[in-house]
Amino acid sequence: MKSVLTICLSPTFQKTLFFEQLLEGEVNRAVAFHETVAGKGINVARTINNLGMPAVNLCQLGGGRLEQFLSYVKKDNLNVSYIKVEAEIRTCTTLINRQKGTTTELVEEAREVEEADSERLFDLFKAEVEKYSAVVISGTKAKGFAPWLYPEIVKESKKRGKLILLDIKGAELISCLEQRPDIIKPNLSEFATTFMKDTVIYESEDDLSVFDRVSSICADIYEKYGTRTVLTRGKYDSWVFDGKNLLIVPALKSEKPIINTVGCGDTLTGALVYSLLNGKSLENGVSFGMERALDRATQDNGVQELNQAIKTTL
């Protein structure tokens, strides 16, 4: 059976608070809340598991809430493989304003790890990687992890014939390209900050003026490294370079209200990898990923329970 190893070196507790309205500078009381485990790689693994394909997240865990983190992992039927570190697990918080239909993220940075943790993590990766069909690296790694770690993981994955997808940006992404990953998947804003230093594109911006320039850069990346590119653009169309052309994958619309967009990009990543391992094209995989991401945005984990809690509270 096909399976996936996801790597996320910034795991987190994810707390979501629901408010009927949210007023800055005032005392705001949540009508309901939900806490689980997250981090980009865990979100990707959760999506793949939900689609019926085994997935394991490789990460670092430690501190006073380690056992609670593992209890949440078990409750959600997830699997993690980890090195134990001294650093505490961070907590990120999402605020849902039901009145305005807005989502606000409060993000803590991952705690710094020790120098020796890079070698320990890499050794665990090498012991695990043979079991899997694909490797996905997602998100910014915690401070303290060595610059060589991600490129070496890509190198070892390619050596073993694994499908490798990178959802990272900036210097970390550039440092991995020499190892010829199969697919890179930044959003358009991250792509611009990585490859178009003179251009600023905001994540909520629908900027079509850069399409031809982006197409040229994607073609150059493919020519040099054999790497295809997927560019997500939030609620707008995705752009996919399939090795020949930069294709437009149309955005989807939902009749249901958008509840929570946090983690939707990771849902797309997981569904995309699942599709590719089942023989689908890159374009079709992105389209399927967009469907799953939209479904997540309207259904979000725990929302039914939260809505019931809200009704009970009110």
N, C-alpha and C positions, 0 to 999 in steps of 0.2 A: 504494500500500500504506500502511496505517495505521502510524504510528511514534510513539515517545514520547521526550521529552527529560526526563531526571531531573536535579534540581539538589540537590547535597549539598556544602555548604561546610565539611565536616569529614571529608575522606577519610582512610583509615587503612590501614596494614598490619594484617592480622588473623592472629595466631598462635594456634593451638589446640594445647594440650598434653594428652595423655592419661596418666592415672595409674591404676594398679591400686588404690591408696588414697592419700589425701592427708592428711598429718598436720601440723597447724599447729605451728610452732616447730621442725620437724625438717627435715632434708635430704630432699627429695622428688625422685626421678629419674623423668622422663617415660619411658614405654615407647614412645611415638611422638609425633610432632608434625607439624603441617601449617601452612604459611603461604601466605596469599593476599592479595588486596586487598579492601577492604570500605569501610564507610561506608554509611549508609542508602540514599542514592541509587544507589550502585553495586550494592547488594544488589537494589534494585528493578529496575534495568536488567538485571541478570543473570537475574532471574526472567522478565522479559518476553522477553528474547532466547531463553531456554530454551523458551518457549512458541511460538517461531517468528515473533515480531514484532520488527522492528528497534527498538533503544533505545540512546540515547547519554547518558552522564552528563557534566554540566557541573560543573567544580570548579576548585580551585586546587591546584597541585602545585609542589614545589620542594625544595631541599636536596640532600644528598649521596646520597640513595637514589632520586632521581627516575627514573633509567634502570632501576633494579630494579623500581620500581613499574610502569613502562610495559611491562617484560618480562612481568610477571605479568598485566597487562591483555591483552597479546597471547596469552599462553598460555591464558587463560580465554575467548578469543574475545569479549572485551568491546570497547567503544569509548568513549573519553573525549575531551572537548573541554575544554581547560584554559587558564588563564592561568598563566604561570610567576611564582612568588613567591620571596621569600627564605626564608620560613618552612619548616622541616623538616616532613616528613610524620610524623604521629604513629604509634604502634604500640599496638594494643589486644590484650590477651591473654585467652584463655578457658582455664580449667582444668576438665578433665573428670575427675571422680572416679568410676571405674567401679564401685567397691565400693558406694558409696551412691547412685549414679545421679544425682549433682548436677552442676550447671553453675555455675561462678563466673566472673564477668567482672571484669577489671582494665582500667579505661578511662582512657586518657590524654586530656586536653583538647587540642583542636586548637590549634596554635601561632598566635599573633596575627599578623595581616597588616597591611600599611601602608595608610594612608588612601586613597591613589590606587588601590588594588586594587579598590575598589568600582566606580568608573567603568569600569575595564578589564573587570571581570567583566560589568557591565551591557552594555557595548558588544558583547562577545562573544555574550551572550545574544540581543541584538537581531539580530545577524548570523545567528544559528542558528535562531531560533524558527520562522520561516516553514516550515521543512522538516517540522515535526512536527504530529501530530494532537492531542497532549495534552502537558501539562507537569505534572510532579510535583515538589513541593518537600518534601524530607524532612530532618529533623534540625536540631539547633542549629548555627548558623553560627559560624565562628571569630571570636574577638574581633578588632576592627579593621574588620570589615565594617559599613557604615553602616546605621542603622535603617531608612532609606528603601528599601533594596535589595529586600527581599522584596515589600513592597507595590507597588513599581514593576514588578517582574517579573509579579506577578499582573495588574496593570492592563494591561500590554502584551500579555499572553497573552489576556486577555478581549477586548481590542480586536481581536485577530486571530481570534477565534472558536475558540480552543483549549479543550479540556476541561482544567480545572485542579483538581488535588487537592493538599491541604496535609496533610502529616503532621508538623505542628509544634505548639508549645504556648505558653502564657503570653502575654507581651506581643507576641511576634512574630506569633502567631496572631491576636490581637485587632487588631493594626495592619493585617492583611491583609483583614479582613472587609468593610471599606468598599468594597473593590474587587470584592466579590461572587464569591468562588471558588465553583466548582460543588459541591465536597465537601471537608469537613474530616474527618480521621481520627486524632484522638488516641486513646490508650487511656483507659479510664474514670478512672484515677488522674490522668492529665494533664488531662483535661476538668474534673475537680473542682478542681485547683489553679488552673485558668484561669478558670472560671466560677462556682465554688462555694467561695469563699475560707474559709468557716467550716466546711468539711467536709474531712476527710482520708480518702482511700480508698487503700489499698495495692494495688500491682499484682497481688499474689497473693490478694487478698481478693474473696470472692463476696458483695458487699453489695447485696441486692435492695431494701433499704428506701428507696433513693434513686431508684427507677425512675420514679415519678410526677414527682418534681422535675426529674429529667434530661429527661423527656419534655417538660415545660413549657419548659425552657430551649432545647431543640432546636427546638421549635415557634416560639419567639420569634426565634431565629437565622434560621429559614427565612422568617418573615414580614418581617423587616427586610432580609435580604440575598439571599434566594432560594437559600441554601446548605443542602445536605443534610448530615447527620452520620452517620458510622460510628464506633462506639465498640467497640474490641476489649477483651477482658477475660481475656487469657491463655488458660488451659485451659477457661475457662467460656464460656457463650453470649455471642455478640456482640449488640449493640443497634444497630439501624439506623433512623434517621429518614428516611423516604422522601418527605417533603413533606406527609404526612397523619398518619401514626402512627409511634410508636416500636415497631418490630418486633423480635422476638427470633429470632435465627438460631441454632439449636441447636448446641452444641459437639459435636465428633466424638470418637469413641473409637478407639484403635488397638490391635490385638492385638500389634503390634511394640513393643519397648521404646523409650522416648524417650531419644535419645542427646544431642542438643544443641539447645536452643531459641533460641540466638542467631541473630538475623536472621529469625525466623519472621514477625514483624510486617511486615517489609519484603517478604517473600514474599507475604503476603496482599495488601499494597498493589499489588504488581506484577500479580498475578493478577486483582485487582479491576479495575484500569485496562484490562488486556487484555480482560476480559469486557465492560466498558462500551463499548469501542471496537468490539466485535463484536455490539453491539445487545442485550446482556443487561440485565436489570433490576438495580437496586442490590442488592436482597436476594439475587438469584441470584449476582451477582458476588461478594458477601461470602461466600456459601456455598462457591463455587468457591475463593475465596482461602483459606478455612479448610482445605479439603481439601489444597491445595498446601502450606500452612504445616505441617500435620500430617505430610505426606510428608517435608518438609524436616527436621522434628524427628527423624524416625526414620531418615533416610538421610544427612543432612548431607554437604556437599561433602567429598570425600576420605575419608569414613569407611570405605569398602570397602578402600581402600589402607591406611588406618591400622590397621584390624582385621587385615589380612594382616601388617602390620609387627609388630603386637603378638604375633600367633601365632608369627612367626619369632623375635622377641626372646625370648619365653618358652620 
